[in-house]
């Protein structure tokens, strides 16, 4: 991000974003054509994430990487725009395998469109690029849980019209491809060999949620005035899952330990006088209010309590939401509610009713729901998304430690630092504060303390023009884009 210029009367608008599904800003791509099929939104038309994959029998290791089905077609050589010349196996495609008998599992692949959707348009809507001519059964879903069968695909590309199987206005993000049992296949990539999956729909290069507006105004005298105006709650209430499944590991570390470290990291970034409540849930009929928001622990005390948490019990999401309603009842002002969970309701509570009651209470909640390691549990992910939707909040996926820290830092106001060209810190603040006042014109570095930090170097103040900085997320990493 070097050589970016902020000009007189310039405005920097910070838009914080993560791989998620709520869009408030879109940057559309240029159309691209693969094997005679033109995608209006270019490479954003292709599947972005593997949800699940099961290889049936006899697939060699070279052809069992499901990630090869993501993105645009690339089999049969790097210069191939589609399937020209494709036949048989290719290491840039993933095979589903075949069944040795009717007792064997059928191979399948489930993918998700993150920056695109599948919708009914004129003609075919979904295209499967199959390199070896084998048939595949195709189903689609809005949530990765309930599936709609739309037909058999065979070819490169094989087009499918979803219109006869859907209702007007339906929007889908998930596709499931399942092997069609056939005679024994002795190739290295038996069953359908999938290179790419493209969808016609509303494309978006980056998905943005929640805005933090405000920025830099440079006076005619050459002075610099920063005035970040990100709305943030006066109170932060964290609902943390400490159930038995949080004892499972990711990359050798227990999920509960990853979560405790992420929460502690966020607490370290908050002002010492912050009002922070925390409730740990792990039992069907009771859970522990560690720090009430009307009489919170100091941040040091709260970190010490968080460090003592251990995983056990079931997942009482409904009960926890009911308790959260009481937790924030007596606290005035805007409140930020953060729910972190790796599963769905297992205590027979009515999650939807509990979320609706909390929403109807109109407590001024800015809600964030973080699904931690739920990519393989679509029912749990769908339930957490529903909670976020009912609360009018934002759902975030977090599949590892870095993504969980990032999601939590999004929910809390981000700190930032400004240094001059000599490396001297001239201001430290937080998005939402009054800003530094006037600074002399010159070249500055702005560091926003996200995960990882966003570093904007060589920010030069000149006398004309307008600059916008959009902060987004690609692959779980925060990125910054400057437009003039």
Long-range contacts (C-beta under 8 A, 24 or more apart in sequence): 1-455, 1-456, 1-457, 1-480, 1-482, 2-457, 2-458, 3-458, 4-456, 4-458, 4-459, 4-460, 4-467, 4-482, 5-459, 5-460, 5-461, 5-462, 5-465, 5-467, 6-216, 6-218, 6-459, 6-460, 6-461, 6-462, 6-467, 7-218, 7-461, 7-462, 7-463, 7-464, 7-465, 7-466, 7-467, 8-218, 8-219, 8-220, 8-461, 8-462, 8-463, 8-464, 8-465, 9-217, 9-218, 9-466, 10-215, 10-216, 10-217, 10-218, 10-465, 10-466, 10-467, 11-214, 11-215, 11-216, 11-217, 11-466, 11-467, 11-468, 12-214, 12-215, 12-216, 12-467, 12-468, 12-469, 13-211, 13-212, 13-213, 13-214, 13-215, 13-468, 13-469, 13-470, 14-212, 14-213, 14-214, 14-215, 14-228, 14-230, 14-431, 14-448, 14-469, 14-470, 14-471, 15-208, 15-210, 15-211, 15-212, 15-470, 15-471, 15-472, 16-209, 16-210, 16-211, 16-212, 16-410, 16-414, 16-450, 16-471, 17-206, 17-207, 17-208, 17-209, 17-210, 17-470, 17-471, 17-472, 17-473, 18-207, 18-209, 18-396, 18-397, 18-406, 18-407, 18-410, 18-473, 18-476, 19-114, 19-207, 19-397, 19-473, 19-475, 19-476, 20-207, 20-209, 20-394, 20-395, 20-396, 20-397, 21-114, 21-173, 21-207, 21-385, 21-395, 22-207, 22-209, 22-210, 22-394, 22-395, 23-204, 23-207, 23-208, 23-209, 24-208, 24-209, 24-210, 24-211, 25-206, 25-208, 25-470, 26-204, 26-205, 26-208, 27-204, 27-205, 27-206, 28-203, 28-204, 28-205, 29-203, 29-205, 32-72, 33-81, 34-72, 34-73, 34-81, 34-82, 34-129, 34-157, 34-196, 34-198, 35-73, 35-81, 35-82, 35-83, 35-84, 35-129, 35-156, 35-157, 36-82, 37-82, 37-127, 37-157, 37-159, 37-198, 39-198, 39-200, 39-203, 40-200, 40-203, 41-116, 41-201, 41-202, 41-203, 41-204, 42-203, 43-71, 43-72, 44-115, 44-116, 44-203, 44-204, 44-205, 45-72, 45-116, 45-198, 45-199, 45-200, 45-201, 45-203, 46-70, 46-71, 46-72, 46-116, 46-196, 46-197, 46-198, 46-199, 47-71, 47-111, 47-112, 47-113, 47-175, 47-196, 47-197, 47-198, 47-199, 48-111, 48-112, 48-113, 48-114, 48-115, 48-116, 49-111, 49-112, 49-114, 49-375, 50-109, 50-110, 50-111, 50-112, 51-110, 51-111, 51-112, 51-144, 51-174, 51-375, 51-376, 51-378, 52-108, 52-109, 52-110, 52-376, 53-94, 53-108, 53-109, 53-110, 54-105, 54-107, 54-108, 55-95, 55-96, 55-97, 55-107, 56-96, 56-97, 56-98, 56-99, 56-104, 56-105, 56-106, 56-107, 56-179, 56-190, 56-191, 57-97, 57-98, 57-99, 57-100, 57-104, 57-190, 58-97, 58-98, 58-100, 58-185, 58-186, 58-190, 59-95, 59-96, 59-97, 59-107, 59-188, 59-189, 59-190, 59-191, 60-188, 60-189, 62-89, 62-91, 62-188, 63-89, 63-90, 63-91, 63-93, 63-94, 63-95, 63-188, 63-189, 63-193, 64-94, 64-95, 65-94, 66-94, 66-109, 66-111, 67-94, 68-92, 68-93, 68-94, 68-194, 68-195, 69-93, 69-94, 69-109, 69-111, 69-194, 69-195, 69-196, 69-197, 70-111, 70-196, 71-196, 72-196, 72-198, 73-129, 73-157, 73-195, 73-196, 74-195, 74-196, 75-129, 75-131, 75-195, 76-131, 82-129, 82-156, 82-157, 83-129, 83-130, 83-131, 83-156, 83-157, 83-195, 86-131, 86-132, 86-156, 86-195, 87-131, 87-132, 87-133, 88-131, 88-132, 88-187, 88-189, 88-193, 89-131, 89-132, 89-187, 89-188, 89-189, 89-193, 90-131, 90-189, 90-193, 90-195, 92-195, 93-129, 93-131, 93-189, 93-193, 93-194, 93-195, 94-193, 94-194, 95-132, 95-188, 95-189, 95-190, 95-191, 95-192, 95-193, 95-194, 96-134, 96-136, 96-177, 96-178, 96-179, 96-190, 96-191, 96-192, 96-193, 96-194, 97-179, 97-190, 97-191, 98-179, 98-181, 98-182, 98-184, 98-185, 98-190, 98-191, 99-179, 99-181, 100-184, 102-181, 106-178, 106-179, 106-181, 107-178, 107-179, 107-191, 108-176, 108-177, 108-178, 108-179, 109-176, 109-177, 109-194, 110-144, 110-174, 110-175, 110-176, 110-177, 111-174, 111-175, 111-197, 112-144, 112-173, 112-174, 113-172, 113-173, 113-174, 113-175, 113-199, 113-201, 114-173, 114-207, 115-203, 115-204, 115-205, 115-206, 115-207, 116-199, 116-201, 116-202, 116-203, 116-204, 117-171, 117-172, 117-173, 117-199, 117-201, 117-202, 118-162, 118-171, 118-172, 118-173, 118-175, 118-199, 118-200, 118-201, 119-170, 119-171, 119-172, 119-199, 119-200, 119-201, 119-202, 120-161, 120-162, 120-163, 120-166, 120-168, 120-170, 121-200, 121-201, 123-159, 123-161, 124-159, 124-160, 124-161, 124-200, 125-160, 125-161, 125-162, 125-163, 125-199, 125-200, 125-201, 126-150, 126-159, 126-160, 126-162, 126-175, 126-197, 126-198, 126-199, 126-200, 127-157, 127-158, 127-159, 127-160, 127-197, 127-198, 127-199, 128-153, 128-155, 128-157, 128-158, 128-160, 128-177, 128-194, 128-196, 128-197, 129-156, 129-157, 129-158, 129-194, 129-195, 129-196, 129-197, 129-198, 130-154, 130-155, 130-156, 130-157, 130-158, 130-192, 130-193, 130-194, 130-195, 131-156, 131-193, 131-194, 131-195, 132-187, 132-189, 132-192, 132-193, 134-179, 134-180, 134-182, 134-185, 134-190, 134-191, 134-192, 134-193, 135-180, 135-182, 135-192, 136-177, 136-178, 136-179, 136-180, 136-191, 136-192, 136-194, 137-177, 137-178, 137-179, 137-180, 138-175, 138-176, 138-177, 139-175, 139-176, 139-178, 140-166, 140-172, 140-174, 140-175, 140-176, 141-172, 141-173, 141-174, 141-175, 141-176, 142-170, 142-171, 142-172, 142-173, 142-174, 143-173, 143-174, 143-378, 143-382, 143-385, 144-173, 144-174, 144-378, 144-381, 144-382, 145-378, 145-379, 145-382, 147-176, 148-172, 152-180, 153-177, 156-195, 157-198, 171-201, 172-199, 174-378, 175-199, 206-470, 206-472, 206-473, 206-474, 206-479, 206-481, 207-472, 207-473, 208-470, 208-472, 209-394, 210-394, 210-410, 212-431, 212-432, 215-469, 218-441, 218-461, 218-463, 219-438, 222-440, 222-441, 222-461, 223-438, 223-439, 223-440, 223-441, 224-438, 224-439, 224-440, 224-441, 224-444, 224-461, 225-435, 225-436, 225-437, 225-438, 225-439, 226-418, 226-427, 226-429, 226-435, 226-436, 226-439, 227-434, 227-435, 228-416, 228-429, 228-430, 228-431, 228-432, 228-433, 228-435, 229-432, 230-413, 230-414, 230-431, 230-432, 231-334, 231-366, 231-432, 232-334, 232-336, 232-366, 232-412, 232-413, 232-431, 232-432, 233-333, 233-334, 233-335, 233-336, 233-364, 233-366, 234-275, 234-332, 234-333, 234-334, 234-335, 235-275, 235-276, 235-277, 235-293, 235-328, 235-331, 235-333, 235-334, 235-335, 235-336, 236-270, 236-274, 236-275, 236-276, 236-277, 236-335, 236-336, 236-338, 236-411, 236-412, 237-276, 237-277, 237-278, 237-279, 237-293, 237-324, 237-327, 237-328, 237-335, 237-336, 237-337, 237-338, 238-263, 238-276, 238-277, 238-278, 238-279, 238-338, 238-340, 239-278, 239-279, 239-281, 239-320, 239-321, 239-324, 239-337, 239-338, 239-339, 239-340, 239-341, 240-278, 240-279, 240-280, 240-281, 240-306, 240-309, 240-340, 241-281, 241-282, 241-315, 241-340, 241-341, 241-342, 241-343, 241-372, 242-280, 242-281, 242-282, 242-309, 242-310, 242-311, 242-312, 242-313, 243-281, 243-282, 243-311, 243-312, 243-313, 243-314, 243-315, 243-342, 243-343, 243-346, 244-282, 244-311, 244-312, 244-313, 244-314, 245-311, 245-315, 245-342, 245-343, 246-311, 246-342, 247-311, 247-312, 248-342, 248-373, 250-373, 250-399, 250-400, 250-401, 251-400, 251-401, 253-401, 254-311, 255-311, 255-342, 255-372, 255-373, 256-309, 256-310, 256-311, 258-400, 258-401, 258-404, 259-340, 259-372, 259-404, 260-306, 260-307, 260-309, 261-401, 261-405, 262-401, 262-404, 262-405, 262-408, 263-306, 263-408, 264-303, 264-306, 264-307, 265-405, 265-408, 265-409, 266-405, 266-408, 266-409, 266-411, 266-412, 267-299, 267-302, 267-303, 267-306, 268-299, 268-303, 269-409, 269-412, 269-414, 269-415, 269-449, 270-299, 270-412, 271-430, 272-298, 272-299, 274-299, 275-331, 276-302, 277-327, 277-328, 278-302, 278-305, 278-306, 279-320, 279-323, 279-324, 279-327, 280-309, 281-315, 281-316, 281-317, 281-319, 281-320, 282-311, 282-312, 282-313, 282-314, 282-316, 283-313, 283-314, 283-316, 284-313, 284-314, 284-316, 284-319, 284-347, 284-348, 284-349, 285-316, 285-319, 285-347, 287-316, 287-319, 287-320, 287-323, 289-323, 289-327, 292-327, 293-327, 293-328, 293-331, 293-335, 294-330, 294-331, 314-346, 314-347, 315-341, 315-343, 315-344, 315-345, 315-346, 315-347, 316-345, 316-346, 316-347, 316-349, 317-341, 317-344, 317-345, 317-347, 317-349, 317-351, 317-354, 317-383, 317-387, 318-345, 318-347, 318-349, 318-350, 318-351, 318-353, 318-354, 319-347, 319-349, 319-354, 321-351, 321-354, 321-355, 321-357, 321-358, 321-387, 322-354, 322-357, 322-358, 324-358, 325-357, 325-358, 325-361, 325-363, 328-363, 328-365, 329-361, 329-363, 333-364, 334-364, 334-366, 335-363, 335-364, 335-365, 335-366, 336-365, 336-366, 336-367, 336-368, 336-411, 336-412, 337-365, 337-366, 337-367, 337-368, 337-391, 337-393, 338-367, 338-368, 338-369, 338-370, 338-408, 338-411, 339-367, 339-368, 339-369, 339-370, 339-384, 339-387, 340-370, 340-372, 340-404, 340-408, 341-369, 341-370, 341-371, 341-372, 341-374, 341-380, 341-384, 342-371, 342-372, 342-373, 342-374, 342-380, 343-374, 343-377, 343-380, 344-377, 344-379, 344-380, 344-383, 344-384, 345-383, 351-383, 351-386, 351-387, 352-386, 352-390, 355-386, 355-387, 355-390, 355-391, 356-390, 358-391, 359-390, 359-391, 359-392, 365-391, 365-392, 365-393, 366-393, 367-391, 367-392, 367-393, 367-394, 368-393, 368-394, 368-396, 368-407, 368-410, 368-411, 369-393, 369-394, 369-395, 369-396, 370-395, 370-396, 370-397, 370-398, 370-404, 370-407, 370-408, 370-411, 371-395, 371-396, 371-397, 371-398, 372-398, 372-404, 373-398, 373-399, 373-400, 375-399, 399-476, 400-476, 402-451, 402-452, 402-476, 403-476, 405-451, 406-450, 406-451, 406-473, 406-476, 406-478, 409-449, 409-450, 409-451, 410-450, 414-448, 414-449, 414-450, 415-448, 415-449, 416-446, 416-447, 416-448, 416-449, 417-446, 417-447, 417-449, 418-444, 418-445, 418-446, 418-447, 419-444, 419-445, 419-447, 420-444, 450-478, 451-478, 452-477, 452-478, 454-478, 454-480, 456-480, 456-482
